[in-house]
Amino acid sequence: MRWTKLFPLLPLSFLAVFFYFPLVSILYEGLWDNGLTLRYIHEVLLNGYHRGVIYFTFWQSAVSTLLTLALGLPGAYIFAKHDFPGKRFLKALLTVPFVMPSIMVALGFLLLFGKSGFFARIFGRDLGILYSWKAIILAHAFYNFPVVVRMVSSLWQRINPHYEEAALSLGAKGFTLFRRVTLPMLLPAIFASSMLTFIFCFLSFSIPLILGGYQYATLEVDIFTSIMTLLNFKLGSALAIIQITLSFTFMYFYIKSLDTYAKAEEQKIFRTPQPLEARDLLSIKGILIGIYSLIVLIFIVAPLLAVVYYSFTYGGSFTLEWYRRVFSPQYNPIFGANSLTAIRNSLIFGFSTIFLSSLLALSVAYTLNRWNFKGKHIFDALVMLPLGSSAITLGLGYIRAFHKEPLELLGSPYLIVFAHTIIAYPFVLRAISTVLRKLKPNLREAALSLGANEWKAFLKVELPLIFGGIIVGAIFAFAMSIAELGATYMLYRPEYTTMTIAVYRFLGSRQFGPAAAMSVLLMLVSMVAFLVIERVGEEIW
């Protein structure tokens, strides 16, 4: 048997143990009680509180998506159609929220909209945004609108200008031209980015938990509360089954929309944005672009600056006390370890996730892009299922699957690494697949014809050419690992505290100073990772 025959077995074996088995454990817990039963799901659906949670999860996801589109589409237009000084910086700044840990975003909103926050001091009263649906929606829009800007602007630049020129010659102009010609060609990107935003909001955990509280709980928060507070695994599993069914359905439509978007983006035409000259800046269009850029700048920078500001202040005075505490080796009873241990654990889990997720994604990408075999579509569906699962559901599955022999791993740091790998690997897979698809097959065929075996052809020819994609995927994996909270919180012991758990514990004890200092460290790591992705991504894509 050739070595490449083992490629499909590697990811399937790992996923079988650390994804499908926990998933089956959840199904068993929620659907089995001395026989197959729908009793627990029925109880959830009959309960007014849980029905309200399900409805609110849908509602906030839909409203968050609409607000994200409202913020993102003007930005997509600006980046697709115009070139101006500072464009590259602004585009990089727009992406910063998406690579920030969500718990840091939640902290930024707490510091801005809290009862003693920045806006409360300016207006002299509480604006009533915090601990409400408004805070959740604003934070989700902040977190996700870079997705819309990137995806829509990328397709907008590839629209064939001849269509618009033909419409102009027939008398169409202004909004009519956009509605009848441009908008239909943008719909694949708008729909795909909307579906992805909706899924992210539907599966969001940290933001609803911290900014909404239990009054505005989502399905993720409801599952977490049922398991970690009420210790009701039957209820938690029933809620998880409902969430899995819904999220997999949404993921199916997203993947379908992504296929359409990918085909539309394959157009060879790429329009160079028109430069904005000095006189254009004083036109109505230039003024509107300036106002939008200012709003986005404030919207994005304000939560980040709030975190940085609070990390260096105490009682209005400059201090490094919070950083001294973060780097102190003293035991912290708030999370049962010291802060240096949390930093060390985050780095260990992050680099371990890089290794496992890259190996897993590389084997899947190679199998999907280089092989044609019977059952390929089934294999594709099986390996992509983790994309539709949430961290809380995965944590629940691990608790039920690995609490007894023969796989008694609960409480082990390895289980946290495996959970991070399952969460990160779909994004690593996309990064590697994007590069692998662009490789010409005749390069590998030429190496084989010159006497190289498949292993040598892969190592000497293909691997160096896709290495940039592996680097991008690895950085994504690292950033997602250090930012992960839900599954880690359900699985960790105090000695395995991570930076995100430390921030969450600081927030729970209302210690915003140390929380801000730890968040700044998370922000710095995330931004460095993002800058590397930007640089490597430009070189390979």
C-alpha positions in Angstrom: 0.0 0.0 0.0 1.4 3.4 -0.9 1.8 5.9 1.9 -0.7 8.2 0.4 -3.4 5.6 0.9 -3.1 6.3 4.6 -4.0 10.0 4.2 -7.8 9.7 4.5 -7.4 7.4 7.5 -5.4 9.9 9.6 -8.1 12.7 9.8 -11.0 10.2 10.0 -9.3 8.4 12.9 -8.7 11.6 14.9 -12.2 12.9 14.2 -13.8 9.6 15.0 -12.3 9.7 18.6 -12.3 13.4 19.3 -15.4 14.7 17.4 -17.8 11.9 16.3 -17.6 9.9 19.5 -18.3 13.0 21.7 -21.1 13.9 19.3 -22.7 10.4 19.7 -22.3 10.7 23.4 -24.4 13.9 23.4 -27.0 12.1 21.2 -27.1 9.2 23.6 -27.5 11.4 26.6 -30.3 13.4 25.1 -32.2 10.7 23.2 -31.8 7.6 25.4 -33.5 6.7 28.6 -34.0 2.9 28.9 -34.7 3.2 25.2 -35.0 5.8 22.4 -36.9 8.8 23.6 -37.7 12.4 22.6 -38.8 13.2 26.2 -36.1 15.7 27.0 -36.3 17.5 23.7 -40.0 17.6 24.1 -39.6 19.1 27.6 -37.3 21.8 26.3 -39.7 22.8 23.5 -42.6 22.9 25.9 -40.7 25.1 28.4 -41.4 28.8 27.9 -38.0 29.9 29.1 -36.1 27.6 26.7 -38.4 28.5 23.8 -37.6 32.1 24.5 -33.9 31.4 24.5 -34.2 29.7 21.1 -36.2 32.6 19.7 -33.8 35.2 21.1 -30.8 33.3 19.6 -32.5 33.4 16.2 -33.5 37.1 16.6 -30.2 38.5 17.8 -28.4 36.5 15.1 -30.6 38.0 12.4 -30.5 41.6 13.7 -26.7 41.3 14.3 -26.3 40.2 10.7 -28.4 43.1 9.3 -26.4 45.6 11.3 -23.2 44.0 10.2 -24.3 44.3 6.6 -25.3 47.9 7.1 -21.8 48.7 8.4 -19.9 46.4 6.0 -21.4 47.1 2.6 -20.3 50.8 2.5 -16.8 49.7 3.5 -16.8 47.1 0.7 -17.8 49.7 -1.8 -15.0 52.1 -0.7 -12.3 49.4 -0.8 -13.5 48.0 -4.1 -13.9 51.2 -6.0 -11.4 53.7 -4.6 -7.8 54.0 -3.7 -6.7 56.7 -1.2 -3.9 57.5 1.2 -4.0 55.2 4.3 -6.3 52.6 2.6 -4.0 49.7 3.5 -3.8 50.8 7.1 -7.6 51.3 7.3 -8.2 47.9 5.7 -5.8 46.2 8.2 -7.5 48.1 11.0 -10.9 46.9 9.8 -9.8 43.3 10.2 -8.4 43.7 13.8 -11.8 43.0 15.5 -12.1 39.6 13.8 -8.8 38.4 15.1 -9.3 39.8 18.6 -10.4 37.3 21.3 -14.2 37.8 21.9 -13.7 38.1 25.6 -11.5 41.1 25.0 -14.2 42.6 22.8 -16.7 42.0 25.6 -14.3 43.7 28.1 -14.0 46.7 25.8 -17.8 47.1 25.7 -18.0 46.8 29.5 -15.5 49.6 29.9 -17.2 51.8 27.4 -20.9 51.3 28.3 -20.7 50.3 32.0 -22.3 52.3 34.7 -19.0 53.9 35.4 -17.7 53.6 31.9 -16.5 56.1 29.4 -19.9 57.1 27.9 -21.6 57.1 31.3 -19.0 59.8 32.4 -19.5 61.8 29.2 -23.3 61.9 29.3 -23.6 61.8 33.0 -25.9 58.8 33.1 -26.0 55.1 32.2 -27.1 54.7 28.5 -28.8 51.4 29.3 -26.8 49.5 26.6 -24.9 47.1 28.8 -26.6 43.9 29.9 -29.2 44.1 27.1 -29.8 42.9 23.6 -28.3 46.2 22.3 -24.9 45.4 23.7 -24.9 41.9 22.2 -25.9 43.2 18.7 -23.4 46.0 18.8 -20.5 43.7 19.9 -21.5 41.1 17.2 -21.5 43.8 14.5 -18.1 45.1 15.8 -16.7 41.5 15.7 -18.1 40.4 12.3 -18.4 43.3 9.9 -14.8 42.7 8.6 -16.1 39.5 7.1 -18.6 41.4 5.0 -16.1 44.0 4.0 -13.5 41.5 2.9 -15.8 39.1 1.0 -18.0 41.6 -0.7 -15.1 44.0 -1.7 -13.2 41.0 -3.1 -16.0 40.1 -5.5 -16.9 43.7 -6.3 -13.5 44.3 -7.7 -14.0 41.3 -10.1 -17.3 42.5 -11.6 -16.9 42.8 -15.3 -17.1 46.6 -16.0 -18.6 46.0 -19.5 -22.0 45.1 -17.8 -22.1 48.5 -16.1 -20.9 50.3 -19.2 -23.7 48.6 -21.3 -26.3 49.6 -18.7 -25.0 53.2 -18.7 -25.3 53.3 -22.4 -29.0 52.2 -22.1 -29.7 55.1 -19.6 -29.3 53.4 -16.3 -27.4 55.3 -13.6 -27.2 55.9 -9.9 -29.1 53.6 -7.7 -31.0 52.0 -10.6 -27.6 50.9 -12.1 -26.6 49.5 -8.7 -30.0 47.7 -8.1 -30.5 46.3 -11.5 -26.9 45.4 -12.5 -24.3 45.5 -9.7 -26.4 44.1 -6.8 -27.4 40.8 -8.5 -23.7 40.1 -9.3 -22.8 40.9 -5.6 -25.5 38.6 -4.2 -23.2 35.5 -3.9 -20.8 37.5 -1.7 -23.5 39.2 0.3 -25.4 35.9 1.0 -22.2 34.0 1.9 -20.9 36.7 4.2 -24.4 37.0 5.8 -24.6 33.3 6.4 -21.2 33.2 8.0 -22.0 36.2 10.2 -25.3 34.6 11.2 -23.5 31.4 12.2 -20.9 33.2 14.2 -23.6 35.1 16.0 -25.7 32.0 16.5 -22.8 30.1 18.1 -21.4 33.1 20.0 -20.7 32.4 23.7 -18.5 35.0 25.4 -20.3 38.1 24.2 -23.9 37.0 25.2 -22.6 35.6 28.5 -20.8 38.7 29.6 -22.8 41.5 27.9 -26.2 40.0 28.0 -26.3 38.1 31.2 -28.7 35.3 31.9 -31.7 37.5 31.1 -30.6 37.6 27.4 -29.2 34.1 27.2 -28.6 32.3 23.9 -28.5 28.6 23.3 -24.8 28.5 24.0 -25.3 30.2 27.4 -28.3 28.0 28.1 -26.3 24.8 27.4 -23.4 26.1 29.5 -25.7 27.0 32.4 -27.5 23.6 32.3 -24.2 21.7 32.5 -21.9 23.9 34.6 -24.5 25.4 37.1 -27.5 23.1 37.2 -25.5 19.9 36.5 -28.4 18.7 34.4 -26.8 16.7 31.6 -30.1 15.5 30.1 -31.3 19.1 29.7 -28.0 20.3 28.4 -27.8 17.4 25.9 -31.3 18.1 24.6 -30.5 21.7 24.1 -27.2 20.7 22.4 -29.1 18.4 20.0 -31.4 21.2 19.0 -28.5 23.5 18.5 -26.5 20.9 16.5 -29.5 20.3 14.2 -29.9 24.0 13.6 -26.2 24.9 13.2 -25.6 22.0 10.8 -28.5 23.2 8.7 -27.1 26.7 8.6 -23.7 25.3 7.8 -25.1 23.4 4.8 -26.5 26.5 3.3 -23.3 28.4 4.0 -21.2 25.8 2.2 -23.6 25.9 -0.7 -23.4 29.7 -0.8 -19.6 29.5 -0.5 -19.4 27.3 -3.7 -21.4 30.0 -5.6 -19.2 32.7 -4.1 -16.0 30.9 -5.1 -17.2 30.4 -8.7 -18.1 34.1 -8.9 -14.7 35.1 -7.5 -12.9 33.0 -10.1 -13.4 35.7 -12.7 -10.1 36.8 -14.2 -11.1 40.5 -14.5 -9.7 42.5 -11.6 -10.5 46.2 -11.6 -7.9 48.6 -10.2 -9.6 51.0 -7.7 -9.8 54.6 -8.9 -7.5 56.9 -6.9 -9.3 59.6 -4.9 -7.7 62.9 -5.8 -7.6 66.0 -3.5 -10.5 67.6 -5.2 -12.6 64.4 -4.8 -12.2 64.7 -1.0 -14.3 67.8 -1.0 -17.1 66.3 -3.1 -20.2 64.7 -1.6 -18.7 61.3 -2.2 -15.4 62.2 -0.6 -17.2 63.7 2.4 -19.3 60.6 2.9 -16.3 58.4 2.6 -14.5 60.5 5.2 -17.6 60.4 7.6 -17.8 56.6 7.2 -14.1 56.1 7.8 -14.3 58.3 11.0 -17.4 56.3 12.3 -15.6 53.0 11.6 -12.4 54.3 13.2 -14.3 55.3 16.4 -16.4 52.1 16.4 -13.3 49.9 16.1 -10.7 51.8 18.0 -12.8 52.9 21.0 -13.2 49.4 22.6 -9.6 48.6 22.0 -8.4 51.9 23.4 -10.7 51.5 26.4 -8.9 48.2 27.3 -5.5 49.7 26.8 -6.3 52.8 28.8 -7.7 50.8 31.8 -4.7 48.6 31.8 -2.5 51.6 32.6 -4.7 53.6 35.0 -5.8 53.4 38.6 -8.1 56.1 40.0 -7.3 58.3 36.9 -3.5 58.1 37.4 -0.9 56.2 35.4 0.2 52.9 36.8 2.0 49.7 35.9 0.5 47.8 38.8 -1.9 45.7 36.7 1.0 44.5 34.6 3.0 43.8 37.7 0.2 41.5 38.9 0.0 39.8 35.5 3.7 39.0 35.5 3.8 38.1 39.2 4.7 34.5 40.1 2.4 34.7 43.2 -0.6 32.4 43.5 -3.9 34.0 42.5 -6.9 32.5 44.3 -9.3 34.0 41.7 -8.4 31.3 39.2 -6.3 28.9 41.3 -2.9 29.5 39.7 -0.6 32.4 38.9 -0.8 34.6 35.8 2.5 33.3 34.4 1.1 29.8 34.5 -1.9 31.1 32.5 0.4 32.7 29.9 2.5 29.5 29.7 -0.5 27.3 29.3 -1.9 29.4 26.5 1.3 29.3 24.6 1.7 25.5 25.1 -1.9 24.9 24.0 -1.5 27.2 21.1 1.7 25.6 19.7 0.2 22.1 20.2 -2.9 23.2 18.3 -0.7 24.4 15.5 1.0 21.0 15.1 -2.1 18.9 15.3 -4.5 21.1 13.3 -1.8 21.6 10.5 -1.2 17.9 10.2 -4.9 17.1 10.2 -5.7 19.9 7.7 -2.8 19.0 5.4 -3.9 15.4 5.1 -7.6 16.4 4.5 -6.6 19.1 1.9 -4.3 16.7 0.0 -6.9 14.0 -0.1 -9.7 16.3 -1.3 -7.6 18.2 -3.9 -5.4 15.4 -5.2 -7.5 12.3 -5.2 -10.6 11.1 -7.0 -12.1 8.2 -5.2 -15.5 6.6 -4.5 -17.2 8.3 -1.6 -15.3 11.5 -1.9 -18.4 13.6 -1.3 -19.1 11.6 1.9 -15.6 12.1 3.1 -15.8 15.8 2.4 -19.0 16.1 4.4 -17.6 14.1 7.3 -14.4 16.1 7.7 -16.3 19.4 7.5 -18.8 18.7 10.2 -16.7 20.3 13.0 -17.2 23.6 11.2 -20.8 23.5 12.3 -20.2 22.6 16.0 -19.8 25.0 18.8 -17.2 25.1 21.6 -19.8 24.6 24.3 -21.3 21.6 22.5 -17.8 20.1 22.0 -17.1 20.6 25.7 -20.3 18.9 26.7 -19.4 16.0 24.4 -16.0 15.6 25.9 -17.4 15.6 29.5 -19.8 12.8 28.6 -17.3 10.8 26.4 -14.1 11.0 28.4 -15.2 10.7 32.0 -14.7 7.0 32.3 -12.7 4.1 31.0 -11.4 3.2 28.4 -10.8 6.9 27.5 -10.7 8.6 30.9 -9.1 11.9 29.8 -11.3 14.4 31.6 -9.1 16.8 33.5 -6.1 16.1 31.2 -4.5 19.0 29.3 -4.4 16.8 26.2 -8.2 17.1 26.0 -8.0 20.9 25.9 -5.5 20.6 23.0 -7.7 18.2 21.1 -10.7 20.5 21.6 -8.8 23.5 20.3 -7.6 21.4 17.3 -11.2 20.4 16.4 -12.2 24.1 16.6 -9.3 25.4 14.6 -8.7 22.8 12.0 -11.5 23.8 9.5 -9.9 27.3 9.2 -6.4 25.8 8.7 -8.0 23.5 6.1 -9.3 26.4 4.1 -6.0 28.2 4.2 -4.1 25.2 2.9 -6.8 24.1 0.4 -6.8 27.6 -1.1 -3.1 27.4 -2.0 -3.2 23.7 -2.9 -6.0 24.3 -5.5 -3.8 26.8 -7.3 -0.9 24.4 -7.8 -0.7 23.1 -11.3 -1.0 19.2 -11.3 1.6 19.0 -14.0 4.3 20.0 -11.5 3.8 16.9 -9.5 3.4 14.8 -12.6 6.7 16.1 -13.9 8.4 15.1 -10.7 6.9 11.6 -10.9 8.0 11.3 -14.6 11.6 12.2 -13.6 11.7 9.2 -11.2 10.6 10.7 -7.9 8.1 8.7 -5.8 5.0 10.3 -4.4 6.5 11.0 -1.1 9.5 12.7 -2.6 7.3 14.6 -5.1 5.2 15.9 -2.2 8.2 16.9 0.0 10.4 18.4 -2.8 7.8 20.0 -5.1 4.4 20.5 -3.5 5.2 21.1 0.2 7.5 24.1 -0.5 4.9 25.7 -2.7 2.0 25.4 -0.2 4.2 26.3 2.8 2.8 29.8 2.9 -0.7 28.5 3.2 0.4 26.2 6.0 1.9 29.2 7.8 -1.3 31.2 7.5 -3.3 28.3 8.7 -1.0 27.7 11.6 -1.3 31.3 12.7 -5.1 31.1 12.5 -4.9 28.0 14.7 -2.7 29.7 17.3 -4.9 32.8 17.4 -8.1 30.7 17.8 -6.5 28.5 20.5 -5.4 31.4 22.7 -8.8 33.1 22.3 -10.9 30.0 23.1 -13.0 30.2 26.2 -16.1 27.9 26.1 -14.7 24.4 25.7 -11.6 25.3 27.8 -13.7 26.5 30.7 -15.7 23.3 30.8 -12.6 21.1 30.7 -9.8 22.8 32.6 -8.4 22.4 36.0 -6.9 25.4 37.9 -3.4 24.3 37.0 -4.4 24.5 33.3 -5.8 28.0 33.4 -5.4 30.0 30.2 -5.2 33.7 29.6 -8.8 33.9 28.4 -10.0 32.0 31.5 -7.9 34.4 33.7 -9.6 37.4 32.0 -13.0 35.8 32.5 -12.2 35.2 36.2 -11.0 38.7 36.7 -14.2 40.0 35.1 -16.3 37.8 37.4 -14.6 39.4 40.4 -14.9 42.9 38.9 -11.1 43.4 38.7 -11.1 45.3 35.4 -7.5 46.5 35.8 -5.8 43.0 35.7 -8.4 41.9 33.2 -7.4 44.8 30.9 -3.7 44.1 31.3 -4.1 40.4 30.4 -6.4 41.4 27.5 -3.7 43.7 26.2 -1.3 40.8 26.1 -3.9 38.8 24.2 -4.4 41.7 21.9 -0.7 42.0 21.1 -0.4 38.3 20.4 -3.5 38.4 18.1 -2.3 41.5 16.3 1.2 40.1 15.6 -0.5 36.9 14.3 -2.8 39.0 12.1 0.1 41.1 10.6 2.0 37.9 9.7 -1.2 36.5 8.1 -1.6 39.8 6.1 2.0 39.8 4.9 2.2 36.0 4.0 -1.3 36.1 2.6 -0.4 38.9 0.2 2.6 37.0 -1.0 0.8 33.7 -1.7 -2.6 35.0 -2.8 
